[in-house]
């Protein structure tokens, strides 16, 4: 069983110039599980998503309509999505191309995401295309989704560093980000795919995006914790005015095309910090922790989240 924190913890001490509420964009069921070597049963994925929504998460990315050859873990998208009809949350799905969009629309998806890279090396490794070719592929997908009044998010990977190219010029990231916004993406997720960002770098990129006409309220941030910087980078983004933060329950995830990428920012670690700052999320930390402990049990290993470990007092749960 999950052990609650000591009464009154974390102590709520608000600070100035932070948003009163943050929307957590939960990616554990898609980005978190996609790199798992052992295929997770469809019913377990559905239960995971139900539990995440019951914990108060209002956006839970459900799956990806990619070709099964590329991400075998998510080959059951057609079987999974119909099991989620009673989930009280938005359920965006990833679509790589027109065929993926067709599959998502056929199942009634009302929120989709496309993905491109801010570097040529990762575009080639992840999409087998150049950056410009990936943008060109995404443009008709976005246009058709918008015609169907489907919400579209744009994921931009390698915004802060690339395992092959090293540091990524801010101007290069801004150019690609603007292309996503200009083609019709309603929101933009800036990905620190290999976890190398630091707060000053985050603020510099956000400021430059604003200078080039991308408003902060269209931006979300997606940090990996490879070097232990995910929370500090998130706080910097919040201080800039960002109100959407991607996170993965239990800290699950990585990137199958970037071997140096470790897990995403753990949702529980994020909620602990936001609770202490007095920022509303609508998330019940106890329920969320129990959910991640349960999933750790399903996967047969401890949760990477420090908050989950602290609140469970055990390596993993079997509930």
NUPA-246452 format. One line per field, with one value per residue (C-alpha): residue in three letters; chain; x, y, z. Coordinates in steps of 0.5 Angstrom, whole numbers. Layout:
residuo (Ala, ...)
cadena (A, ...)
east (X, ...)
north (Y, ...)
up (Z, ...)
END
This chain:
residuo (Unk, Unk, Unk, Unk, Unk, Unk, Unk, Unk, Unk, Unk, Unk, Unk, Unk, Unk, Unk, Unk, Unk, Unk, Unk, Unk, Unk, Unk, Unk, Unk, Unk, Unk, Unk, Unk, Unk, Unk, Unk, Unk, Unk, Unk, Unk, Unk, Unk, Unk, Unk, Unk, Unk, Unk, Unk, Unk, Unk, Unk, Unk, Unk, Unk, Unk, Unk, Unk, Unk, Unk, Unk, Unk, Unk, Unk, Unk, Unk, Unk, Unk, Unk, Unk, Unk, Unk, Unk, Unk, Unk, Unk, Unk, Unk, Unk, Unk, Unk, Unk, Unk, Unk, Unk, Unk, Unk, Unk, Unk, Unk, Unk, Unk, Unk, Unk, Unk, Unk, Unk, Unk, Unk, Unk, Unk, Unk, Unk, Unk, Unk, Unk, Unk, Unk, Unk, Unk, Unk, Unk, Unk, Unk, Unk, Unk, Unk, Unk, Unk, Unk, Unk, Unk, Unk, Unk, Unk, Unk, Unk, Unk, Unk, Unk, Unk, Unk, Unk, Unk, Unk, Unk, Unk, Unk, Unk, Unk, Unk, Unk, Unk, Unk, Unk, Unk, Unk, Unk, Unk, Unk, Unk, Unk, Unk, Unk, Unk, Unk, Unk, Unk, Unk, Unk, Unk, Unk, Unk, Unk, Unk, Unk, Unk, Unk, Unk, Unk, Unk, Unk, Unk, Unk, Unk, Unk, Unk, Unk, Unk, Unk, Unk, Unk, Unk, Unk, Unk, Unk, Unk, Unk, Unk, Unk, Unk, Unk, Unk, Unk, Unk, Unk, Unk, Unk, Unk, Unk, Unk, Unk, Unk, Unk, Unk, Unk, Unk, Unk, Unk, Unk, Unk, Unk, Unk, Unk, Unk, Unk, Unk, Unk, Unk, Unk, Unk, Unk, Unk, Unk, Unk, Unk, Unk, Unk, Unk, Unk, Unk, Unk, Unk, Unk, Unk, Unk, Unk, Unk, Unk, Unk, Unk, Unk, Unk, Unk, Unk, Unk, Unk, Unk, Unk, Unk, Unk, Unk, Unk, Unk, Unk, Unk, Unk, Unk, Unk, Unk, Unk, Unk, Unk, Unk, Unk, Unk, Unk, Unk, Unk, Unk, Unk, Unk, Unk, Unk, Unk, Unk, Unk, Unk, Unk, Unk, Unk, Unk, Unk, Unk, Unk, Unk, Unk, Unk, Unk, Unk, Unk, Unk, Unk, Unk, Unk, Unk, Unk, Unk, Unk, Unk, Unk, Unk, Unk, Unk, Unk, Unk, Unk, Unk, Unk, Unk, Unk, Unk, Unk, Unk, Unk, Unk, Unk, Unk, Unk, Unk, Unk, Unk, Unk, Unk, Unk)
cadena (A, A, A, A, A, A, A, A, A, A, A, A, A, A, A, A, A, A, A, A, A, A, A, A, A, A, A, A, A, A, A, A, A, A, A, A, A, A, A, A, A, A, A, A, A, A, A, A, A, A, A, A, A, A, A, A, A, A, A, A, A, A, A, A, A, A, A, A, A, A, A, A, A, A, A, A, A, A, A, A, A, A, A, A, A, A, A, A, A, A, A, A, A, A, A, A, A, A, A, A, A, A, A, A, A, A, A, A, A, A, A, A, A, A, A, A, A, A, A, A, A, A, A, A, A, A, A, A, A, A, A, A, A, A, A, A, A, A, A, A, A, A, A, A, A, A, A, A, A, A, A, A, A, A, A, A, A, A, A, A, A, A, A, A, A, A, A, A, A, A, A, A, A, A, A, A, A, A, A, A, A, A, A, A, A, A, A, A, A, A, A, A, A, A, A, A, A, A, A, A, A, A, A, A, A, A, A, A, A, A, A, A, A, A, A, A, A, A, A, A, A, A, A, A, A, A, A, A, A, A, A, A, A, A, A, A, A, A, A, A, A, A, A, A, A, A, A, A, A, A, A, A, A, A, A, A, A, A, A, A, A, A, A, A, A, A, A, A, A, A, A, A, A, A, A, A, A, A, A, A, A, A, A, A, A, A, A, A, A, A, A, A, A, A, A, A, A, A, A, A, A, A, A, A, A, A, A, A, A, A, A, A, A, A, A, A, A, A, A)
east (0, 2, 4, 2, 7, 7, 2, 3, 8, 10, 9, 6, 10, 8, 13, 11, 11, 9, 2, -4, -5, -1, -4, 0, 0, 1, 5, 6, 2, 5, 12, 13, 11, 14, 21, 19, 22, 17, 10, 5, -2, -7, -12, -6, -5, -13, -13, -7, -10, -16, -13, -9, -15, -18, -12, -14, -10, -14, -10, -7, -4, -6, -2, 1, -2, 5, 7, 8, 14, 17, 14, 12, 9, 4, 2, -5, -8, -14, -15, -14, -17, -24, -23, -22, -29, -31, -25, -26, -20, -17, -14, -9, -6, 1, 0, 6, 3, -4, -5, -4, -9, -14, -13, -14, -20, -24, -24, -26, -20, -21, -14, -8, 0, 5, 13, 19, 26, 30, 36, 38, 41, 35, 30, 34, 34, 27, 23, 28, 27, 31, 28, 24, 22, 19, 15, 13, 10, 6, 3, -2, -4, -5, -9, -14, -14, -16, -21, -24, -24, -19, -14, -7, 0, 6, 12, 19, 25, 32, 31, 37, 42, 43, 47, 50, 51, 52, 49, 43, 43, 37, 35, 35, 30, 26, 25, 22, 18, 15, 14, 10, 6, 5, 2, -3, -1, -5, 0, 8, 12, 19, 23, 29, 30, 37, 36, 42, 38, 39, 35, 39, 38, 31, 29, 34, 30, 23, 25, 27, 21, 17, 21, 19, 12, 10, 6, 8, 1, 2, 8, 9, 15, 18, 24, 28, 32, 38, 43, 38, 36, 28, 25, 30, 28, 21, 21, 25, 19, 14, 17, 17, 10, 9, 3, 3, 8, 9, 11, 11, 7, 13, 18, 17, 20, 26, 27, 28, 32, 37, 40, 43, 36, 33, 26, 22, 20, 16, 9, 9, 16, 13, 6, 10, 14, 8, 4, 9, 9, 1, 0, -6, -6, -12, -8, -9, -2, -3, -8, -2, 3, -1, -2, 5, 7, 2, 5, 12, 9, 6, 13, 17, 22, 22, 19, 25, 21, 24, 17, 14, 20, 19, 12, 11, 17, 19, 22, 15, 8, 4, -3)
north (0, 7, 11, 18, 24, 26, 31, 38, 36, 39, 45, 50, 56, 60, 65, 70, 70, 63, 61, 59, 53, 48, 43, 37, 33, 26, 22, 16, 11, 13, 16, 12, 5, 6, 4, -2, -9, -13, -12, -9, -13, -8, -9, -7, -1, 1, 0, 5, 10, 9, 10, 16, 20, 18, 21, 28, 28, 31, 30, 23, 21, 14, 11, 12, 10, 9, 3, -3, -5, 2, 1, -6, -4, 1, -4, -5, 2, 0, -5, 0, 6, 3, 1, 8, 11, 12, 16, 23, 26, 28, 23, 25, 20, 21, 20, 20, 21, 21, 14, 14, 20, 16, 10, 15, 19, 12, 11, 18, 21, 29, 31, 29, 30, 30, 30, 33, 34, 41, 37, 33, 27, 26, 27, 22, 17, 18, 19, 17, 24, 31, 36, 40, 33, 31, 38, 37, 31, 34, 39, 36, 32, 38, 41, 35, 34, 42, 41, 36, 40, 36, 39, 39, 39, 39, 36, 38, 34, 35, 43, 43, 38, 32, 26, 26, 34, 37, 43, 46, 53, 57, 60, 53, 51, 57, 56, 49, 51, 57, 52, 48, 54, 57, 50, 50, 47, 49, 48, 46, 42, 43, 37, 36, 29, 27, 31, 36, 43, 48, 53, 59, 55, 54, 62, 64, 59, 61, 69, 68, 64, 70, 75, 71, 71, 65, 66, 63, 60, 56, 53, 46, 44, 36, 35, 29, 28, 25, 30, 31, 38, 37, 40, 46, 47, 46, 52, 56, 55, 57, 63, 65, 64, 57, 53, 46, 41, 34, 29, 21, 17, 14, 17, 12, 13, 14, 15, 9, 13, 17, 12, 17, 19, 17, 17, 23, 28, 24, 26, 25, 29, 35, 35, 35, 41, 44, 43, 46, 52, 52, 51, 48, 42, 38, 32, 27, 25, 19, 16, 18, 15, 8, 8, 9, 4, -1, 0, -1, -8, -10, -8, -12, -7, -1, 6, 11, 17, 19, 21, 15, 11, 16, 15, 8, 6, 0, -2, -3, -5, -11, -9)
up (0, -1, 5, 5, 6, 13, 15, 12, 7, 2, 6, 2, 0, -6, -9, -14, -22, -22, -26, -21, -25, -29, -34, -34, -40, -38, -43, -39, -43, -50, -49, -42, -45, -52, -50, -46, -49, -46, -49, -44, -45, -48, -42, -37, -41, -41, -34, -33, -37, -33, -26, -29, -30, -24, -20, -23, -30, -35, -41, -42, -48, -50, -56, -62, -69, -72, -76, -71, -74, -71, -65, -63, -56, -59, -64, -61, -62, -65, -60, -54, -56, -56, -49, -47, -48, -41, -39, -36, -40, -46, -50, -55, -60, -64, -71, -76, -83, -86, -85, -78, -78, -82, -77, -71, -74, -75, -68, -66, -64, -63, -61, -65, -65, -70, -69, -72, -70, -69, -72, -79, -75, -71, -77, -80, -75, -72, -79, -84, -87, -87, -83, -88, -91, -84, -84, -91, -89, -83, -86, -90, -84, -79, -85, -85, -78, -77, -82, -78, -72, -69, -64, -66, -62, -65, -62, -63, -61, -60, -58, -53, -55, -60, -59, -66, -67, -60, -58, -62, -65, -62, -68, -72, -66, -67, -75, -74, -68, -72, -78, -74, -71, -78, -81, -76, -70, -64, -59, -59, -54, -54, -52, -49, -52, -48, -42, -43, -42, -36, -34, -38, -44, -43, -42, -48, -52, -50, -50, -57, -59, -56, -60, -67, -65, -62, -55, -49, -48, -54, -51, -47, -44, -45, -40, -39, -33, -36, -32, -26, -29, -31, -25, -25, -32, -31, -26, -30, -36, -31, -29, -36, -36, -39, -36, -40, -37, -40, -35, -35, -29, -25, -29, -35, -42, -46, -53, -58, -63, -58, -53, -48, -47, -40, -37, -37, -32, -27, -26, -18, -18, -21, -17, -11, -13, -16, -9, -5, -9, -8, -16, -17, -22, -20, -19, -13, -11, -7, -12, -18, -13, -12, -20, -21, -16, -19, -26, -23, -21, -28, -31, -25, -23, -18, -21, -23, -19, -13, -10, -12, -8, -2, -1, -2, 2, -2, -9, -12, -11, -13, -13)
END
